[in-house]
Amino acid sequence: MMVPKLGDQLIELGDAEDLDEKFSNLMTFYRKGMPRAGWNTYTKISLKFRNQVVCTKEKK
């Protein structure tokens, strides 16, 4: 698990395979998805599935 400096999300990487691709997907999500959804919308970001960024919404 990783915790970014900006935001309160936990980032789950899964195994160490394809780390370059996982970080590329994460950067794309931060640039395109987070500004639309809002920085406090998600509590967990999972990169453990190939070519997918799976997010868990914050429970209110």
N, C-alpha and C positions, 0 to 999 in steps of 0.2 A: 504494500500500500504506500502511496505517496500523498502528501498534503501540499497543495500549491501555496505560494505566498499570497496570491490574490484569490479570494473566495474561500468558502468553507467546505469544499468538496473533498471527498476521498477519491483517489484515483487508483483503480485496481488494474494492474498490468497483466496478470496471469503468468504464464511461463516466459522464459527469456528469449523465445524464438521470435524473429521478425520485429525486434525492438525499433528499428528505423521506421518501419511501416506503422507501428503502433503510435510512435511519437508524431509522425506525419499526420495520421488521422486525428490525433488529439489537437494538434495545432490548427488543422482545418476546422475542427469543431469549435475551438476557442475563437477563431476569426469570423466564422460564418454563423454558427448556431447559438452561441452564448449571447451575442448582442441582441438577437431576436427574442430569445426565451427569457433573458434576464440572468444576471450573475448569481442570484440567490435562489433560483428555481430548483436546482438539483443538489442532492446531498452526496451522491455517489456517481462516478463515471467509470465504467468498466471497458477495458480495451482487450479483454482476454479472448474475444471471438474475432476471427479473421475478417478484416474489412468492415468491422462494425464498431460503433461507439454506442454503448447501451447505458442509459442514464436512469437513475432512480429519483423521482420527485420528492421534494420535501413534504412531510406530513404536517398538516396544520391542525 
